Amino acid sequence: MLARVSLLVGLFLAPVAYADSCPQHFPAGVAPTSQDQVNILCSTDFAVGFSAKTREAAWSAEHLTRQQVMAAEKLKGRGKFVSDARLPSDEQIELDDYKRSGWSRGHLTPSGDMPTKETRQETFVLSNIVPQDTAMNAGVWAHIESVVRKTAEQDGEVWVLTGPAFHPRKGTIGKDRIPVPSSIWKVIYIPDRQIEAIIVCKNMRGVQCNAVDEASLQRVTGIDPFPGLRWETLHRSADFEKSLMWQE
């Protein structure tokens, strides 16, 4: 069974690659920096910064364009969740880790952003997945992802970084002790309008999300999301931040 799963992943994914192999996924070609060391796993239309320490993604990055969104809107079907065969066996997340855990398998880079069956399947690899509250995943988080796609279609392109934040009291799931995020965040940069937005949502049912600044994100996560940008030249838009908020 493991051999079949590994073969399936191998059909879609290249070997482990580092930031200089996929600079197209980061503004100015510069990958996020973080306090914890990550291995950068390059996929066709996104990249994941994977932490061997937590056996989970620290972030997932994508450059989303109008053409990509238009193609994704026409694409039908879902992918299949599989372990990431690019990782050593002692770092891999397994499907069994989610069984009877009470948490859904939440995408960081969304499958709905992907323009082909092959790239959609890449997002279903478990290195791009974190434990997420089911209602949040289908509600507020789906809304935010939809607004980001609409923004890319309207403005031509956006850069996106998505990741988890942790509090020890949230605990872990599975025999591999995968940490459950206490919150999930998304950074959006719109080059055409020089707008940046950072949205943080608690990983729980009925949650409302908050817009924060870069300093707050770095203080909590230790991650500099877009080190290739001069943040002082960007501005926050109250209207855009409001559009990302979702009311039940």
Backbone bond lengths (Angstrom), bond angles and torsions (degrees), N, CA, C in turn:
res aa  C-N    CA-C-N  psi(-1)  N-CA   C-N-CA  omega(-1)  CA-C   N-CA-C  phi
1 M - - - 1.454 - - 1.530 111.41 -
2 L 1.373 115.48 -44.94 1.449 119.39 178.95 1.520 111.21 -61.85
3 A 1.315 116.25 -37.17 1.467 119.84 179.48 1.516 110.94 -63.10
4 R 1.355 116.40 -40.23 1.464 119.76 -179.64 1.515 110.54 -66.75
5 V 1.350 117.54 -40.84 1.455 121.06 179.42 1.518 110.66 -64.19
6 S 1.343 115.92 -43.82 1.460 119.43 179.44 1.517 111.23 -62.53
7 L 1.331 116.90 -39.03 1.457 120.84 178.22 1.507 110.70 -63.62
8 L 1.346 117.00 -41.93 1.457 120.90 179.97 1.514 110.82 -61.10
9 V 1.337 117.33 -45.65 1.456 119.87 179.01 1.511 110.78 -63.15
10 G 1.342 116.66 -40.63 1.455 120.82 -178.35 1.513 113.03 -61.64
11 L 1.313 117.32 -26.15 1.460 120.48 178.63 1.511 111.70 -66.39
12 F 1.339 115.96 -27.62 1.458 119.75 -172.23 1.523 113.94 -108.51
13 L 1.337 118.28 -21.42 1.445 120.35 -168.35 1.518 112.38 -119.68
14 A 1.341 115.13 140.55 1.458 120.71 174.39 1.523 109.18 -81.67
15 P 1.335 118.45 168.16 1.454 120.98 176.74 1.524 111.74 -60.80
16 V 1.336 116.06 165.64 1.456 121.44 177.34 1.521 109.52 -52.55
17 A 1.334 115.52 133.21 1.451 120.14 178.67 1.517 108.72 -136.44
18 Y 1.318 116.93 156.65 1.444 121.57 -177.30 1.519 110.76 -107.43
19 A 1.336 116.28 177.74 1.464 121.26 -166.78 1.519 113.87 -55.69
20 D 1.342 117.73 -36.00 1.454 118.14 -177.84 1.518 112.02 -70.63
21 S 1.342 117.84 -7.58 1.455 121.63 177.71 1.526 112.59 -91.44
22 C 1.316 117.95 -17.91 1.480 119.50 179.22 1.522 110.93 -142.11
23 P 1.343 118.49 56.01 1.467 120.72 179.41 1.518 113.06 -64.77
24 Q 1.343 117.12 -16.61 1.461 120.39 -178.14 1.527 112.97 -64.64
25 H 1.325 117.29 -14.57 1.463 120.29 -178.92 1.529 113.15 -88.59
26 F 1.359 117.45 -2.92 1.464 121.05 -174.30 1.521 110.85 -127.63
27 P 1.340 118.62 140.47 1.464 120.20 175.61 1.529 111.01 -57.02
28 A 1.332 115.75 133.15 1.463 122.97 -177.80 1.522 112.07 59.91
29 G 1.324 117.65 15.10 1.451 122.09 177.09 1.506 115.14 72.49
30 V 1.346 117.64 16.32 1.458 121.75 -175.92 1.531 109.86 -111.14
31 A 1.326 116.52 121.89 1.461 121.70 -177.70 1.524 111.04 -73.87
32 P 1.339 117.89 155.34 1.464 121.29 174.42 1.528 111.54 -56.42
33 T 1.317 115.44 151.19 1.451 120.90 173.38 1.525 108.97 -111.50
34 S 1.330 116.37 153.80 1.463 119.49 -178.88 1.515 109.93 -151.67
35 Q 1.322 115.32 162.89 1.462 121.00 178.16 1.525 110.64 -67.28
36 D 1.329 116.97 -38.27 1.456 121.27 179.52 1.529 109.90 -90.02
37 Q 1.315 116.32 143.43 1.454 120.64 178.35 1.523 110.35 -70.81
38 V 1.333 116.84 137.49 1.459 121.49 176.76 1.518 109.68 -129.13
39 N 1.308 115.31 152.16 1.463 122.00 168.17 1.518 107.74 -98.59
40 I 1.312 116.83 130.60 1.459 120.90 -177.67 1.520 109.23 -91.50
41 L 1.326 114.84 116.71 1.461 122.32 179.79 1.521 108.39 -99.13
42 C 1.320 116.89 113.67 1.459 121.69 -175.96 1.523 111.03 -90.97
43 S 1.317 115.99 124.72 1.459 122.24 171.37 1.528 108.16 -113.14
44 T 1.320 117.26 179.80 1.461 120.16 -172.47 1.524 112.42 -61.44
45 D 1.341 117.21 -48.46 1.460 121.05 -174.24 1.525 113.53 -119.30
46 F 1.319 118.67 10.81 1.465 121.20 176.14 1.521 108.94 -160.89
47 A 1.321 115.75 169.18 1.462 121.68 176.81 1.518 108.91 -137.42
48 V 1.325 115.88 147.67 1.461 122.50 179.47 1.521 109.34 -117.21
49 G 1.325 116.56 133.64 1.450 121.71 170.32 1.519 108.21 -94.39
50 F 1.328 117.28 102.66 1.463 121.95 -170.92 1.519 110.80 -99.75
51 S 1.331 115.42 130.52 1.458 121.95 -179.33 1.524 110.21 -98.61
52 A 1.325 116.54 117.20 1.465 120.27 175.93 1.533 110.36 -66.54
53 K 1.325 116.73 -27.15 1.461 121.72 -179.24 1.520 111.78 -62.89
54 T 1.341 116.97 -45.38 1.461 121.16 -178.98 1.526 112.87 -97.99
55 R 1.351 117.11 -9.84 1.468 122.45 -173.53 1.529 110.05 57.32
56 E 1.312 115.77 40.65 1.459 121.74 -175.97 1.526 108.49 -154.88
57 A 1.331 116.00 157.68 1.462 120.03 178.02 1.520 110.43 -68.69
58 A 1.340 116.14 138.01 1.459 121.17 169.36 1.519 109.90 -84.77
59 W 1.340 116.10 -28.59 1.459 121.83 178.30 1.527 109.74 -165.88
60 S 1.338 114.83 164.14 1.457 122.29 173.52 1.520 107.47 -138.85
61 A 1.349 116.78 130.27 1.466 121.73 -170.97 1.519 111.20 -119.73
62 E 1.335 115.29 144.85 1.464 119.52 176.05 1.519 110.97 -151.04
63 H 1.335 114.63 151.17 1.463 122.95 171.22 1.518 105.91 -108.39
64 L 1.316 116.23 106.42 1.460 121.95 -172.81 1.527 109.61 -100.00
65 T 1.329 116.80 125.68 1.461 121.50 -177.16 1.531 111.71 -114.79
66 R 1.322 114.52 165.43 1.468 120.57 178.41 1.525 110.74 -59.41
67 Q 1.321 117.28 -45.98 1.458 121.03 -178.34 1.527 111.62 -62.26
68 Q 1.321 116.05 -38.81 1.463 120.71 179.25 1.522 111.11 -64.17
69 V 1.331 116.72 -44.45 1.466 120.86 -179.53 1.523 110.60 -64.75
70 M 1.321 117.02 -43.15 1.465 120.25 -179.21 1.524 111.01 -61.94
71 A 1.332 116.74 -38.79 1.470 120.12 177.27 1.520 110.69 -69.97
72 A 1.333 117.04 -39.57 1.462 121.10 -179.39 1.523 111.88 -63.69
73 E 1.327 116.84 -35.58 1.466 120.94 -179.31 1.525 112.04 -64.14
74 K 1.319 117.34 -26.77 1.465 121.77 -178.85 1.534 112.47 -88.29
75 L 1.321 116.47 -12.42 1.459 120.80 -173.71 1.526 111.11 -84.19
76 K 1.321 116.72 132.25 1.458 122.38 178.85 1.529 110.27 -105.74
77 G 1.320 115.49 158.18 1.452 120.26 173.20 1.518 113.93 95.20
78 R 1.328 114.82 162.88 1.453 122.94 179.87 1.530 109.59 -116.96
79 G 1.315 114.94 169.18 1.450 120.48 173.96 1.516 110.89 -95.64
80 K 1.318 115.53 -171.98 1.463 122.54 179.74 1.518 108.99 -121.28
81 F 1.333 116.49 128.18 1.462 120.29 178.66 1.528 109.89 -66.13
82 V 1.328 115.87 129.07 1.464 122.08 179.47 1.518 109.63 -143.49
83 S 1.330 116.34 154.89 1.456 121.21 173.31 1.530 109.48 -67.94
84 D 1.320 116.08 158.54 1.459 120.93 -178.05 1.525 109.72 -92.47
85 A 1.322 116.40 104.38 1.457 122.08 -177.31 1.526 112.63 -71.08
86 R 1.329 118.33 -7.54 1.459 120.84 176.15 1.525 111.52 -73.13
87 L 1.324 116.35 -21.16 1.465 121.17 -175.64 1.522 111.40 -92.08
88 P 1.333 117.81 152.33 1.465 119.99 172.45 1.522 109.82 -59.61
89 S 1.311 117.06 150.86 1.462 121.21 -175.02 1.524 112.35 -58.67
90 D 1.333 118.00 -31.87 1.457 119.77 -178.21 1.528 112.88 -79.66
91 E 1.337 117.79 -1.84 1.463 121.60 176.02 1.525 112.06 -111.37
92 Q 1.313 118.33 -8.99 1.456 121.44 -174.02 1.530 112.00 -73.60
93 I 1.320 114.48 142.59 1.458 122.19 168.87 1.522 106.89 -88.83
94 E 1.324 116.55 141.74 1.458 120.65 -178.73 1.524 110.35 -113.55
95 L 1.320 116.10 154.11 1.464 120.85 177.36 1.523 111.41 -57.87
96 D 1.340 116.89 -35.12 1.466 120.98 -178.94 1.523 111.94 -62.60
97 D 1.342 118.24 -23.20 1.460 120.17 179.83 1.526 111.56 -62.86
98 Y 1.335 116.96 -25.61 1.466 120.79 -178.35 1.531 113.40 -93.10
99 K 1.321 118.00 -12.94 1.462 120.77 -176.29 1.521 111.08 -63.90
100 R 1.347 115.11 128.91 1.459 122.63 178.29 1.530 112.62 54.28
101 S 1.326 116.34 27.60 1.465 119.98 -179.98 1.522 112.39 -85.76
102 G 1.346 116.68 -21.96 1.458 120.51 -175.11 1.518 113.41 85.63
103 W 1.343 117.13 1.34 1.459 121.42 -179.26 1.526 109.83 -118.84
104 S 1.331 115.70 144.12 1.461 119.50 177.23 1.516 110.18 -85.70
105 R 1.333 115.72 164.10 1.456 121.59 176.78 1.526 107.81 -89.45
106 G 1.327 115.70 101.69 1.459 121.28 -173.68 1.511 113.21 -96.95
107 H 1.331 116.31 126.34 1.461 121.20 177.94 1.531 110.98 -69.60
108 L 1.326 116.27 143.42 1.460 121.46 166.90 1.526 108.10 -87.53
109 T 1.335 118.52 -70.52 1.470 118.59 166.71 1.527 107.51 -76.89
110 P 1.346 118.12 122.55 1.467 121.10 -172.14 1.524 113.01 -71.08
111 S 1.317 115.64 144.19 1.463 119.74 174.05 1.520 110.93 -65.02
112 G 1.336 116.54 -29.88 1.461 121.17 -178.94 1.519 114.51 -68.23
113 D 1.324 117.21 -8.28 1.470 120.54 177.34 1.524 112.31 -88.21
114 M 1.315 116.70 -10.64 1.462 119.63 -168.04 1.527 112.47 -89.63
115 P 1.343 117.99 137.19 1.469 122.28 -171.59 1.521 115.62 -89.36
116 T 1.344 118.47 -12.07 1.466 120.80 -178.90 1.524 109.99 -134.53
117 K 1.332 115.83 163.53 1.467 120.20 177.74 1.522 110.85 -60.92
118 E 1.341 115.93 -38.57 1.458 120.01 -178.09 1.526 111.41 -66.32
119 T 1.339 117.03 -45.31 1.463 118.86 -178.86 1.522 110.95 -72.60
120 R 1.325 117.46 -30.98 1.469 119.70 174.91 1.523 110.50 -63.29
121 Q 1.327 117.20 -43.01 1.458 120.35 178.26 1.527 111.30 -60.21
122 E 1.324 117.19 -36.74 1.465 120.14 -179.98 1.524 112.01 -57.65
123 T 1.330 117.60 -33.25 1.468 119.64 -178.80 1.522 112.57 -73.69
124 F 1.335 117.83 -14.22 1.460 121.23 -179.40 1.530 112.66 -88.84
125 V 1.326 117.20 0.12 1.455 120.06 174.82 1.534 108.29 -71.70
126 L 1.331 117.45 137.30 1.461 121.73 -167.85 1.527 114.20 -66.42
127 S 1.324 118.55 -13.08 1.460 119.84 173.71 1.530 111.60 -68.44
128 N 1.329 118.00 -17.33 1.467 123.67 178.19 1.530 111.85 -100.61
129 I 1.325 117.04 13.32 1.466 122.29 -172.09 1.526 110.07 -123.22
130 V 1.343 116.06 143.34 1.466 121.26 172.73 1.525 108.93 -133.32
131 P 1.347 117.55 155.96 1.474 119.87 175.13 1.531 110.44 -63.81
132 Q 1.321 116.17 125.34 1.463 120.75 -175.26 1.523 109.68 -135.26
133 D 1.333 115.11 142.89 1.462 119.44 175.23 1.528 109.19 -59.47
134 T 1.321 116.25 133.36 1.461 121.02 -173.75 1.523 112.48 -61.75
135 A 1.343 116.37 -45.31 1.461 119.71 -179.05 1.525 111.24 -66.84
136 M 1.320 116.89 -38.54 1.462 120.05 177.29 1.525 110.67 -63.82
137 N 1.335 116.26 -43.94 1.455 122.07 -178.17 1.523 111.32 -58.56
138 A 1.327 115.88 -43.41 1.467 120.84 -177.03 1.525 112.74 -85.29
139 G 1.344 117.34 -13.46 1.453 121.07 -175.75 1.511 113.61 -108.42
140 V 1.333 115.93 -97.44 1.459 120.90 -173.95 1.524 112.07 -59.44
141 W 1.344 116.98 -40.08 1.468 118.30 -176.17 1.526 111.32 -71.06
142 A 1.321 117.08 -38.94 1.467 120.45 176.32 1.525 110.44 -62.35
143 H 1.332 116.38 -36.59 1.471 120.33 177.89 1.523 110.92 -63.82
144 I 1.324 117.22 -46.40 1.467 121.03 -179.92 1.524 110.32 -60.28
145 E 1.331 116.83 -44.72 1.465 120.18 179.00 1.524 111.22 -60.70
146 S 1.330 116.50 -38.73 1.461 120.75 179.45 1.527 111.40 -65.75
147 V 1.335 116.75 -42.13 1.467 120.18 178.68 1.524 111.05 -63.70
148 V 1.326 116.86 -38.84 1.468 120.26 178.42 1.530 110.12 -62.74
149 R 1.335 117.26 -42.76 1.469 119.44 178.12 1.532 111.25 -63.12
150 K 1.326 116.69 -43.17 1.467 119.92 178.99 1.525 111.05 -62.51
151 T 1.329 116.19 -36.80 1.463 120.83 178.89 1.523 110.79 -66.07
152 A 1.331 116.87 -42.69 1.467 120.65 177.29 1.525 110.53 -61.74
153 E 1.320 116.58 -40.15 1.463 120.62 179.95 1.526 110.82 -67.46
154 Q 1.317 116.41 -37.16 1.460 121.21 -178.08 1.535 111.67 -75.80
155 D 1.334 116.35 -45.09 1.463 121.00 -172.32 1.525 113.90 -97.04
156 G 1.320 117.32 -8.81 1.453 120.08 177.47 1.510 114.56 100.35
157 E 1.337 117.45 -35.90 1.456 121.01 178.60 1.523 110.47 -164.84
158 V 1.314 115.75 151.27 1.461 123.02 168.86 1.527 107.72 -141.97
159 W 1.316 115.25 153.61 1.454 122.30 171.78 1.523 107.30 -108.18
160 V 1.322 116.89 136.29 1.465 120.45 -173.20 1.522 109.70 -134.31
161 L 1.316 115.54 137.56 1.462 121.86 171.99 1.525 107.23 -130.57
162 T 1.329 116.28 130.81 1.460 121.89 -176.67 1.517 109.22 -130.10
163 G 1.326 116.45 140.90 1.457 118.09 179.71 1.518 113.52 -163.29
164 P 1.329 116.41 174.42 1.464 122.39 178.73 1.532 111.59 -100.02
165 A 1.319 115.52 157.11 1.460 122.53 167.94 1.525 106.87 -126.51
166 F 1.330 116.51 153.49 1.462 119.25 -169.17 1.524 112.61 -128.25
167 H 1.314 113.69 146.33 1.456 122.31 167.88 1.519 106.09 -130.54
168 P 1.330 118.64 132.21 1.471 120.45 -173.82 1.523 114.91 -53.78
169 R 1.326 117.88 -29.73 1.465 119.96 -176.20 1.527 113.35 -69.85
170 K 1.333 118.11 -13.13 1.463 120.09 178.14 1.524 111.85 -71.80
171 G 1.323 117.57 -24.76 1.452 120.91 175.35 1.520 113.57 82.43
172 T 1.335 115.06 -164.28 1.461 122.52 -176.24 1.527 109.46 -135.25
173 I 1.330 115.79 169.09 1.463 120.84 175.40 1.522 109.73 -128.26
174 G 1.313 116.16 153.66 1.459 123.04 171.03 1.514 114.56 73.03
175 K 1.321 113.33 170.30 1.468 119.60 179.82 1.525 111.31 -66.76
176 D 1.332 117.31 -22.22 1.461 120.95 178.64 1.524 112.55 -86.79
177 R 1.349 116.55 -0.61 1.470 122.47 175.69 1.529 111.04 54.79
178 I 1.330 114.65 57.03 1.465 121.45 178.23 1.531 108.82 -75.56
179 P 1.340 119.11 123.45 1.466 120.61 -178.43 1.531 112.14 -64.21
180 V 1.329 116.10 139.33 1.459 121.92 174.69 1.532 108.22 -91.48
181 P 1.324 119.05 122.08 1.468 119.90 179.41 1.514 111.96 -62.66
182 S 1.321 116.54 140.40 1.467 120.59 171.98 1.523 110.22 -80.18
183 S 1.329 116.34 -25.29 1.464 121.29 175.77 1.530 108.86 -153.73
184 I 1.311 114.76 163.59 1.465 121.92 178.19 1.526 107.55 -130.16
185 W 1.328 116.23 138.89 1.460 120.38 -173.87 1.529 110.70 -127.47
186 K 1.321 113.69 158.97 1.469 120.26 177.59 1.521 108.69 -142.68
187 V 1.338 115.62 131.48 1.464 122.55 175.89 1.525 107.96 -108.76
188 I 1.326 116.64 129.89 1.464 121.59 -179.17 1.528 109.11 -123.94
189 Y 1.316 115.99 128.89 1.462 121.86 176.44 1.523 108.71 -120.08
190 I 1.355 116.62 124.02 1.459 122.67 -179.58 1.532 107.64 -109.26
191 P 1.329 118.05 100.30 1.472 120.29 -175.20 1.528 113.90 -59.73
192 D 1.332 116.47 -39.69 1.459 120.37 -174.95 1.526 112.53 -59.85
193 R 1.344 116.03 -33.65 1.472 120.59 -179.02 1.526 112.91 -110.85
194 Q 1.337 116.12 2.18 1.470 121.12 -177.46 1.539 111.62 51.04
195 I 1.331 113.80 45.02 1.458 121.74 179.43 1.518 109.38 -108.49
196 E 1.318 116.08 140.41 1.461 121.36 170.90 1.523 108.45 -127.30
197 A 1.321 115.09 146.90 1.460 120.60 176.49 1.523 108.43 -143.51
198 I 1.328 116.12 140.50 1.458 122.24 176.04 1.521 107.53 -126.56
199 I 1.323 115.71 119.39 1.458 122.07 -178.47 1.528 108.86 -114.80
200 V 1.327 116.48 130.33 1.463 122.27 178.57 1.522 108.52 -121.12
201 C 1.341 116.27 127.86 1.463 121.71 -178.72 1.525 109.46 -123.22
202 K 1.313 117.23 129.90 1.456 119.92 174.46 1.523 109.45 -65.87
203 N 1.306 115.32 140.94 1.464 121.43 -174.88 1.528 109.63 -84.77
204 M 1.351 114.42 74.36 1.463 119.60 -176.64 1.521 109.86 -159.22
205 R 1.305 115.13 162.06 1.472 121.63 -179.48 1.533 110.84 -66.82
206 G 1.328 115.74 141.35 1.461 120.88 173.82 1.511 114.21 70.02
207 V 1.315 117.85 22.38 1.460 120.69 -173.99 1.524 111.48 -81.11
208 Q 1.311 115.24 150.10 1.451 121.56 167.40 1.523 108.17 -106.76
209 C 1.306 117.49 145.19 1.452 121.58 -175.83 1.525 110.63 -98.78
210 N 1.327 115.58 160.95 1.461 121.61 -179.94 1.517 110.38 -125.54
211 A 1.340 114.94 146.12 1.464 120.83 171.45 1.523 107.91 -92.03
212 V 1.341 116.68 132.54 1.460 121.32 -179.06 1.516 109.03 -129.52
213 D 1.338 116.39 172.44 1.455 119.97 177.21 1.528 110.64 -97.61
214 E 1.332 116.10 173.71 1.457 120.87 -176.16 1.521 111.85 -63.04
215 A 1.333 117.15 -38.40 1.465 120.33 -179.09 1.526 111.17 -61.59
216 S 1.325 116.61 -39.07 1.473 120.53 179.29 1.518 110.65 -65.62
217 L 1.345 116.68 -42.06 1.463 119.95 179.11 1.526 110.47 -63.34
218 Q 1.322 117.33 -45.24 1.458 120.06 -178.93 1.526 111.48 -65.03
219 R 1.311 117.28 -35.96 1.466 120.79 -179.85 1.525 111.19 -64.12
220 V 1.330 116.66 -38.49 1.464 120.70 -176.94 1.522 112.18 -83.00
221 T 1.333 117.62 -39.79 1.469 121.09 -172.05 1.523 114.30 -104.97
222 G 1.338 117.06 -20.76 1.453 120.37 -174.17 1.516 113.27 74.75
223 I 1.340 117.06 14.06 1.470 121.88 -176.07 1.531 110.86 -108.50
224 D 1.326 115.84 130.38 1.459 122.03 167.93 1.524 105.52 -95.13
225 P 1.339 118.11 107.84 1.464 120.10 -168.64 1.525 114.57 -68.19
226 F 1.333 116.91 -41.82 1.460 120.16 -175.95 1.529 109.76 -133.33
227 P 1.323 119.29 74.28 1.458 120.69 -176.82 1.528 113.62 -66.77
228 G 1.334 117.39 -12.54 1.452 120.34 177.41 1.519 113.96 -80.69
229 L 1.350 116.50 -5.76 1.462 120.90 -178.19 1.528 111.14 -103.37
230 R 1.307 115.38 152.69 1.467 120.92 169.43 1.522 107.66 -94.54
231 W 1.329 114.99 99.31 1.465 119.61 -173.41 1.527 112.57 -61.70
232 E 1.326 116.55 -27.29 1.463 118.84 -178.31 1.523 112.00 -67.27
233 T 1.344 117.42 -17.27 1.461 120.35 179.00 1.530 112.17 -89.32
234 L 1.327 116.66 -6.91 1.459 120.74 -178.52 1.523 110.38 -96.67
235 H 1.325 115.39 164.09 1.465 118.74 176.68 1.520 109.95 -139.47
236 R 1.316 114.60 155.94 1.456 121.12 176.76 1.519 109.11 -91.03
237 S 1.325 116.21 145.20 1.456 122.25 178.48 1.529 108.60 -116.39
238 A 1.327 116.11 115.62 1.456 120.17 179.76 1.529 111.01 -60.73
239 D 1.328 116.94 -36.38 1.469 120.54 -179.81 1.526 110.69 -66.11
240 F 1.335 116.84 -43.10 1.465 119.41 179.69 1.525 110.75 -67.00
241 E 1.328 116.96 -43.96 1.464 120.18 177.90 1.524 110.87 -59.75
242 K 1.327 116.38 -39.67 1.465 120.15 178.58 1.517 111.18 -63.95
243 S 1.336 117.33 -37.62 1.462 120.74 -178.94 1.523 111.58 -64.91
244 L 1.335 117.08 -24.86 1.448 121.11 179.81 1.523 112.87 -79.88
245 M 1.318 116.60 -18.53 1.458 120.96 -178.85 1.520 109.84 -79.22
246 W 1.306 115.53 143.52 1.463 121.68 -173.68 1.512 109.72 -126.90
247 Q 1.316 115.47 133.74 1.466 120.90 178.75 1.529 109.02 -111.95
248 E 1.341 115.98 132.58 1.468 119.07 178.01 1.516 110.05 -73.55
